[in-house]
Amino acid sequence: MLAYRWASPHEKSFEPGRGALAYADAMNYAIFGDKGSGAFCVEAALAEAGASYEFHSISLAKNEQRKPHFLALNPSGKVPALRLPEGEVVCESAAILLTIADRVPDAPLLPRSGTARAQAYRWLAFMASEIYPMVEVSDYPARFVPQGAEAEALRGRAKDRIRERLLIVERSVALPWFLASGFSILDIYAAMFTRWRGSIGAEWLAEGHIPRLDAISDALRKRPAIAPVWARHFGDRG
């Protein structure tokens, strides 16, 4: 028996049953994730592309990403996951963003060709491999070392690493968007990382170390298609 709870026009939560694929609307994309998580970038990209989708809530606070019904979608137990209208599931945020961009080529999600597209691939891969893994270490250090002083020391080192990598990204921003060619999924991805204050350190972010990335975040949350998505995930975190 499947349980639905409509929380917004785009959001459903579910409980274990016959599996997520059994009840996701076959006409829509289906996002599986939590508010404020990596699911933001997926929802923002779909919204910008004008695609029809549903948002199925997977509570990280309740550890629902480790429940059988989600592990059937992504055995690694990590959000986000995206079910395509054909039924196939794509995981890993960078892969999902590239998939959306490929499937909706008329949306302004990637430069069409040339060096700008190559740079988009470069920086998407950089953030996915150099920043995203450190977020898990910063948020959950006890997954890697014993709880206590050792875990807190690891958390601090992970935050330092995230900051170092964000500064590398900061120096590469063209403005008004990440790429000189204009808006792309890089802006969505980079802005998402800057909102994770617990992972990075709210005090460090408030000190103004990444003004270019902050400018991208401010512009992104004002885009008509993305503004309501931003509000759902980050509230007033401008």
N, C-alpha and C positions, 0 to 999 in steps of 0.2 A: 504494500500500500504506500503510495507516494503522498507526501505532505507538502503543500505549497503555502507560502505566506508572502503575499504581495506587499512589499514595503515601499515601492515606488514604481513608476511605469517600467523601469528597467530591471528591477531587483526582485529575485525570489530567493528563499532559503529552502533547503531541503534536508530530509532525514534519510537514513539508510532505507533502501527498498530494493527495487529491481536494478538499480544502478542509474547513474546520471544520464547516460545516453538514452535510456528508455523514455524519459519524459521531456528532454530538451526539444523545443519546437524545431522541427526539421526545416522550417522556412527561414530561420534566423541563425545568426552566430550565437553562441552561448559562452559567456565568460564565467569562469569559476575562480573566485578569489575573495579577498576581504577589502573593505574600504581602507584607503590609506596605504595599501600594499602595492606590489608591482602590478596588480590588476588595473591600477589607474592608467598606466601607459597604454594598455590594451583598449580600455574603454575610450580613452581620449582619441586614439587612432581611428577606431571604428566610428566614433561620433564625427570626427573631421571628414572621414570618407563618406559619410551619409549612409552607412550600412545599418540594417535592422539587426538588433541584438537583444539578448536577455542577460541579466547579471544574476548569477546564482551565488549566494553568499556562503563562503567557507570561513568560519570564524577561527582565526589564529589564536585568539584568547582561549577558546575552548579546545584547541588542538585538533580541530576537525580535519586539517590537512593530513592527519595520520590515520583517519578512519577508513575502513575498507571501501566505502562508496567513493571517496576521493582517490584513494590509491589505485582504484580501477582505472582512473583517468590518467594519473601520473604516479607511477610507482616510486618516484623519488620523494613524494610527499611534500612538494613545494608548489606554491601558487606563483603566478597565475597559470591557468590552462585555458585553451580556447577550442571549443568544438565548432568545426566548420559546418556549413549547411548540409554538406554531403555526409556528415557523420564522423569524419576523421578528427582526431584530437591532436593539437599541436601544443607543445610545452616549450619552456625557455623563452623569456620575454623578448630577447633580441630576435629569435626565430619567428615568434608570433608577429612582431612588428614588420619584419621583412615579408612575411606571408601576406599580411593585410595590404602592404604597399604593392606587392605583385598582383594581388587579386583585384585591386581597385586602382589601376594605373593612371586614371584621370584625376585622382585625388592628389593634392600637393604634399605627398608623404615622402617622396624621394626625388632627387634630381633625375631627369630622364636618362642622362648618359654622361660620359666624359669624366674628367677629373673630379668634379663635384660629387658625382655618385660614388666614385672610389673613396673619397674622403668621408662620405657618409658611412660607408661600410667600415672604414678604419675606426672612426670614433665610436660607432655603435659597438663594435667588437671590443674596443678599449674599455668602455664603461661596463660592458657586460662581464668582462674577464678581470678587470683591475679594481673595480669599485663594488659591484654587486656582491661578490663572495665575501668581502670584508664587512658588509652590512650584517650578514648572518653572524660573523664572529663578534662584532660589536654588540649585537642585540642578545646573543645567546652564547657567551664565552664558555659556560659550563658544559656545552655540548662537546667541547674540545679539550678542556683541562678540568681538574677538580675544582669544585665550588670553593669560594673564599678568595684569599689574597692572590692566588695564582690566576683565577678567573678575572679578577678586576685588573690585574696587570695586563692580561691579554686584551681585555676590552679597551684599555687605554692605547695599546699599540695599534689595535685595529682602527680606532678613531683617527690616530695620527696618519695611518696609511690612507684612509679615505680622504682626509684633508689634503695630503700631498697629491693624490691623484686628481682631486677636484681642482687644485691650483693648476695642474697641467692642462686640464680641460679649459679652465678659465682663460688661459693665455692664448687659446686657439679659437676663441669665439670671435666671429666677424662683426656681429651686430648689424642691423637690429635683431637678426636671428643667428643661429650658430654658424650656418654656412652663408657665404656671401651671395650664393644663388637664391637664397630665400628660405622660407619656412620648410621644415621637414620633421620626420620622426625623431631626429636628434634633439630638437627643441623639447619635445614631449619627454624624452628619456632623461635628458640632463636636468630639466626642471624637477622631475620626480625625485631625483636623488637629493636635491637641495632642500626638499620639504621634510626629509627624514631627520628631524632635529635630534631625536634621541640617539640615533646611530652616529651622528657627526659631532654633536655638542651644540646646544642652543647658544651658549655664550660665544663660541667661535663664529658661528654664523652671524650673530648680532654685531660682531666687530667689523663686518663689511669686507671680508677677504675676497669675496667673489661677486663684485658688482655687476660684471657682465652676465653671469648666470642669473643673478637676481633680476636683472632687466629682462631677460628672456622669460623668467617665471612670471613677471608682472604682465608682460605682453601676452603670454600664453593664456593666462586665466581670464583675459578679456576677449579672446576669440569667441565669437558667438556660439559655435558648435561645442567648444570645450568648456566654456564658463560654467554650465550646470554640472558637468562632470567634475571639474575642479572643486566646486562647492560641496558636492557629495563626498568627495574623498578627503579634502583638506580644510573645509570650512573657510574661515577667515584668514588662513595662513597664506598671506599674499607673498 
